[in-house]
């Protein structure tokens, strides 16, 4: 499918859907808990459904209602799946599932789509091995398919968290290992995502010691009870709407965003404010109004998912914008640094790569045909670019948005966008 994004002005009010990061953590922890947990206002997307299928494969029972999913958990006793687990495009589900599988008394095989099978997980594999389980890449290249054989017994491990998901994976499952675990952290990108994980451990009473994010000690043989929690709105999804308002000169009210939540992408509001947009926060409401944007240098290490959308904002900012210290953006569904450079250049952007980010100068974007590369955040960012470009922007692989934001087009159009859908 293709999006055709036309010049438009973002305005009005939108309610931002639930967080993917929170939804997946809630599902995995509900599966590990005893009793029946209730997850209210979850994000329903292909990524979260991959996680649903995964925990069902481990033996959890899930009942889906309109605004609430109930999960009957396993009490820390993870079953051995009857078949291969395919996590689709969900890297979070894959990485969290690998450590969860290490708690089972048997072997679990994981695979995913073509993007997942090209994302390395060497750091997580090594940590799982050091905690007493077995983990192998079937092709010997550190990429899926993986075979994980339990049980995780605890011990000492070192994690090079090129992606924060490696560390979060171990933090969620190691409390259920038989023995205690000590995790040294050699590298930590995307620290706010670890904070999301720790916020869940805290609210569920899981014991751990955090030594300035350089080392974690986790007692083993812990158990948690069923819980009822509501899922916070997704700042990563809100980013596209904030940027749309900033670059089209509109005024858009975003509802449901809790700026006290641990999601790192709330920083996008501060970045856009620094660039000259008006951003006002009142409780769970955020109003963004476009203005004369100016460039600057912004460290995106904590918020790599914001790079595609912010690279669009930078095209409309006076002077030069440098998006830096985010090399892990090359290890997502696509190499997002290279892809955004290539696709925005097709529209006339003055943009260049650096190893850890992008340098962008103010540009008059034209219309044209661009490739979404089957990457949901690339597709949505290019759709926002089309709203402020001088001609229609046609974006391929638009179906990829279902990974995290299946209602993106409808919601953006309700806020003044003019994005049409065309079947291939």
C-alpha positions in Angstrom: 0.0 0.0 0.0 1.0 3.6 -0.5 0.3 6.8 1.3 -0.1 10.0 -0.7 0.5 12.9 1.7 -0.6 16.4 0.6 0.0 19.9 1.9 -2.1 20.5 4.9 -2.2 22.2 8.3 -2.4 20.1 11.5 -5.0 21.4 14.0 -7.7 20.4 16.4 -7.6 17.7 19.0 -6.3 14.1 19.0 -6.2 11.4 21.7 -2.9 9.6 21.6 -3.2 5.7 21.7 -1.4 3.6 24.3 2.3 3.0 24.6 3.8 0.0 22.8 6.7 -0.1 25.3 4.3 -0.2 28.3 1.9 -2.7 26.7 4.6 -5.3 25.9 6.1 -5.0 29.4 2.7 -5.4 31.0 1.9 -8.5 28.9 5.2 -10.2 29.7 5.0 -9.5 33.4 1.3 -10.5 33.5 2.4 -13.8 32.0 5.0 -14.3 34.7 2.6 -13.3 37.5 0.3 -15.6 39.5 -3.5 -15.1 38.9 -5.4 -13.0 36.5 -4.1 -9.6 35.6 -6.1 -6.8 33.8 -4.3 -4.5 31.3 -6.5 -1.5 30.5 -6.3 0.6 27.4 -3.5 -1.5 25.8 -2.1 -0.6 22.3 -3.6 -3.0 19.8 -1.1 -3.3 17.0 0.8 -6.0 15.1 3.8 -5.7 17.5 1.7 -6.1 20.6 -0.2 -8.9 19.0 3.1 -10.7 18.4 3.7 -10.4 22.1 0.2 -11.7 22.8 0.9 -14.8 20.6 4.2 -15.3 22.3 2.9 -15.4 25.9 0.1 -17.7 24.8 2.8 -20.0 23.3 4.4 -20.1 26.7 1.1 -21.1 28.3 -0.5 -17.9 29.5 -4.3 -17.5 28.8 -5.4 -14.2 27.3 -8.9 -12.9 26.9 -9.3 -9.8 24.8 -12.0 -7.2 25.5 -12.5 -3.8 23.8 -10.4 -1.8 26.2 -9.0 -4.4 28.5 -6.9 -7.6 28.1 -7.0 -10.1 30.9 -4.0 -12.5 31.3 -4.0 -15.6 33.5 -0.3 -15.9 34.4 2.1 -18.8 34.8 3.3 -18.0 38.3 6.9 -17.9 37.1 6.7 -21.4 35.6 7.1 -20.9 31.8 6.0 -23.7 29.5 7.9 -25.0 26.5 6.1 -23.9 23.3 4.6 -26.5 21.0 6.0 -24.7 17.9 8.4 -22.1 16.8 7.6 -18.6 18.0 7.4 -16.0 15.2 7.6 -12.5 16.7 6.9 -10.8 13.3 8.5 -7.3 13.3 8.6 -7.0 17.1 12.1 -6.7 18.3 10.9 -5.9 21.8 8.9 -9.2 21.9 11.8 -11.2 20.6 14.3 -9.9 23.1 12.0 -10.1 26.1 10.9 -13.5 25.0 14.4 -14.8 24.7 15.0 -14.3 28.5 11.5 -15.5 29.3 12.3 -18.7 27.4 15.4 -19.2 29.5 13.1 -19.8 32.4 11.5 -22.8 30.7 12.6 -26.4 31.3 13.3 -27.1 27.6 14.0 -25.4 24.3 12.3 -22.6 22.5 12.9 -21.5 18.9 12.4 -17.9 17.8 12.2 -16.3 14.4 10.7 -13.2 12.9 10.3 -11.3 9.6 13.2 -10.4 7.3 14.0 -7.2 9.3 14.1 -9.1 12.6 16.3 -11.8 11.1 18.9 -9.2 10.3 19.1 -7.5 13.7 21.9 -8.7 15.9 21.4 -9.9 19.5 24.9 -11.0 20.5 24.9 -9.0 23.7 21.7 -10.7 24.9 22.8 -14.1 23.9 26.0 -13.8 25.9 24.2 -12.6 29.0 21.7 -15.5 28.8 24.5 -18.0 28.6 26.3 -16.4 31.6 23.1 -16.7 33.7 23.0 -20.5 33.2 20.8 -21.1 30.1 21.8 -21.9 26.6 21.3 -19.5 23.7 22.4 -20.0 20.1 21.9 -18.3 16.7 21.1 -21.1 14.2 23.2 -19.3 11.5 26.0 -18.5 13.9 25.8 -14.8 13.1 24.2 -13.5 16.3 20.9 -13.0 14.5 17.5 -14.9 14.5 16.5 -17.7 14.3 17.5 -18.4 18.0 17.3 -21.5 20.1 17.0 -20.8 23.9 17.3 -23.7 26.3 16.6 -23.2 30.1 16.8 -23.1 32.9 18.3 -19.8 33.9 20.0 -20.3 37.2 21.3 -16.8 37.9 25.0 -15.8 38.3 27.1 -13.0 36.9 26.7 -11.5 33.5 27.8 -8.4 31.6 25.5 -6.7 29.1 26.6 -4.4 26.3 23.2 -2.7 25.8 23.6 -1.4 22.3 19.8 -1.4 22.5 18.3 -1.0 26.0 16.0 -4.0 25.2 18.9 -6.4 26.1 19.1 -5.1 29.6 15.4 -4.8 30.1 15.0 -8.4 29.0 17.3 -9.6 31.7 15.9 -7.3 34.3 12.4 -8.7 33.7 13.2 -12.4 33.7 16.2 -12.8 36.1 14.0 -12.3 39.3 12.3 -15.6 38.4 15.6 -17.5 38.1 16.5 -19.9 40.9 19.5 -18.0 42.1 20.6 -14.4 42.4 21.9 -12.5 39.5 24.5 -9.7 39.1 24.4 -7.7 35.9 27.2 -5.4 34.9 26.4 -2.9 32.3 29.2 -2.1 29.9 27.2 0.1 27.5 23.8 1.6 27.9 21.9 3.3 25.1 18.3 4.5 25.5 18.4 4.8 29.3 14.7 6.0 29.5 13.5 2.6 28.2 15.3 0.9 31.1 13.5 3.4 33.4 10.2 2.2 31.9 11.2 -1.4 32.8 12.2 -0.4 36.3 9.0 1.5 36.9 7.1 -1.8 36.2 9.4 -3.7 38.6 8.8 -1.1 41.2 5.0 -1.1 40.9 4.9 -4.9 41.1 7.3 -5.1 44.1 10.1 -6.9 42.4 13.4 -6.5 44.4 16.6 -5.3 42.8 19.5 -2.9 43.5 20.5 -0.3 40.9 24.1 0.8 41.2 23.9 3.9 39.0 22.9 1.9 36.0 26.4 0.3 35.9 25.4 -2.8 37.8 22.2 -4.4 38.9 21.8 -7.1 41.6 18.6 -9.1 41.5 17.6 -11.7 44.1 16.3 -14.9 42.5 13.2 -17.1 43.2 10.9 -14.0 43.3 7.2 -14.2 42.6 4.6 -11.5 41.7 0.9 -11.4 42.1 -1.7 -10.4 39.5 -2.2 -6.7 38.9 -4.5 -4.2 37.2 -2.9 -1.3 35.4 -3.8 1.2 32.7 -1.4 1.8 29.8 -0.1 5.3 29.4 -0.4 7.1 26.1 2.6 6.7 23.7 5.0 9.6 23.4 6.7 7.9 20.4 3.4 8.1 18.5 2.7 11.6 19.7 6.0 12.7 18.2 4.6 12.6 14.6 1.7 14.9 15.6 4.0 17.3 17.5 6.2 17.6 14.5 3.2 17.9 12.1 2.0 20.9 14.1 5.5 22.4 14.2 6.2 22.2 10.5 2.8 23.1 9.1 2.2 26.1 11.4 -0.9 24.6 12.9 -2.1 24.4 16.5 -2.8 20.9 17.7 -4.0 19.7 21.1 -2.7 16.2 22.1 -4.6 14.5 24.9 -3.6 11.7 27.3 0.1 12.4 27.5 1.5 12.1 31.1 4.8 14.1 31.2 5.6 12.4 34.6 5.8 9.1 32.8 9.2 7.5 32.3 9.0 7.4 28.4 12.0 9.2 27.0 10.3 10.5 23.9 8.6 13.2 26.1 11.9 15.0 25.5 10.6 15.7 21.9 8.4 18.5 23.4 11.5 20.2 24.8 13.4 19.8 21.5 10.6 21.4 19.5 10.3 24.2 22.1 14.1 24.8 21.7 13.6 24.9 17.9 11.0 27.7 18.3 7.6 25.9 18.4 5.2 26.8 21.1 4.6 23.8 23.4 2.4 24.1 26.4 1.6 21.3 28.9 -1.3 21.3 31.3 -2.0 18.0 33.1 -2.5 15.3 30.4 -2.9 17.9 27.6 -0.2 19.2 25.4 -0.7 22.0 22.8 1.8 22.4 20.0 1.8 25.4 17.7 4.1 25.9 14.8 6.3 28.9 14.4 9.6 30.0 12.9 11.8 27.1 13.6 15.6 27.3 14.1 18.3 24.7 14.0 20.5 23.4 16.8 22.4 20.4 18.1 20.3 17.7 19.8 21.6 14.5 21.5 19.2 11.7 20.6 20.9 8.8 22.4 18.0 8.4 24.8 15.3 8.8 22.1 16.4 7.0 18.9 12.8 6.4 17.7 12.4 10.2 17.4 15.2 10.6 14.8 13.1 10.1 11.7 10.4 12.6 12.7 12.9 15.2 14.0 14.9 14.9 10.8 11.7 16.1 9.0 11.4 19.0 11.5 15.0 20.0 10.8 14.3 20.5 7.1 12.0 23.4 8.0 14.4 25.0 10.6 16.5 28.0 9.9 20.2 27.2 9.8 21.8 23.9 10.5 20.4 21.1 12.7 22.7 18.3 14.0 21.0 15.1 15.4 23.9 13.3 17.2 25.0 10.5 19.5 22.4 8.0 18.2 24.4 5.3 16.3 21.9 2.6 17.5 19.4 4.1 15.1 21.2 2.2 12.4 20.2 -1.1 14.2 16.4 -0.7 14.2 14.0 -2.1 11.6 16.2 -0.3 9.1 19.3 1.8 9.2 17.2 4.8 10.0 20.1 7.3 9.6 20.9 6.1 6.1 17.3 5.7 5.1 16.1 9.1 6.2 19.1 10.7 4.6 18.4 9.0 1.3 14.6 9.5 1.2 14.6 13.2 2.3 17.3 13.9 -0.2 14.9 12.7 -2.9 12.5 15.5 -1.8 15.3 18.1 -2.0 16.6 18.1 1.5 20.1 19.4 2.2 21.1 16.4 4.4 24.1 14.4 5.1 25.1 11.4 7.3 27.6 11.1 10.1 28.3 7.9 11.8 26.1 8.7 14.8 23.4 10.9 13.2 22.4 13.5 10.6 23.3 17.1 9.6 20.4 18.9 8.0 20.1 22.4 6.7 16.9 24.3 5.9 15.4 22.9 2.7 12.3 23.6 0.5 10.9 20.1 0.2 9.3 19.2 -3.1 6.9 16.4 -3.8 8.0 13.0 -5.1 8.1 9.2 -4.7 9.9 7.9 -1.6 10.4 4.4 -0.2 9.1 3.6 3.3 11.4 0.6 3.5 8.8 -1.4 5.4 9.6 0.6 8.5 6.7 2.1 10.4 8.5 5.2 11.7 10.0 6.0 8.3 6.6 5.8 6.6 4.9 8.0 9.2 7.8 10.6 9.2 7.7 10.9 5.4 3.9 11.3 5.6 4.5 14.3 7.9 7.1 15.7 5.5 4.4 15.5 2.8 2.1 17.7 4.9 4.6 20.6 4.6 6.1 19.8 1.2 5.5 21.8 -2.0 3.9 18.9 -3.8 2.3 15.5 -2.9 4.7 12.9 -1.4 4.0 9.3 -2.3 5.3 6.7 0.2 5.6 3.0 -0.4 5.1 0.2 2.1 2.5 2.2 4.1 1.1 -1.1 5.6 4.1 -1.0 7.9 2.4 1.5 10.2 0.3 -1.3 11.6 3.3 -2.4 13.6 2.8 0.3 16.2 0.1 2.7 15.0 -2.6 1.2 12.8 -4.9 4.2 13.1 -2.2 6.8 12.2 -3.7 7.9 8.9 -7.2 8.2 10.2 -6.0 10.1 13.3 -3.8 12.5 11.4 -6.5 13.2 8.9 -8.9 14.0 11.7 -6.4 16.6 12.7 -6.3 18.3 9.3 -4.0 16.0 7.4 -4.7 15.0 3.8 -3.2 11.6 3.6 -4.9 9.2 1.1 -4.3 5.4 0.8 -3.6 3.7 -2.5 -3.5 0.0 -3.0 -0.4 -1.3 -4.9 
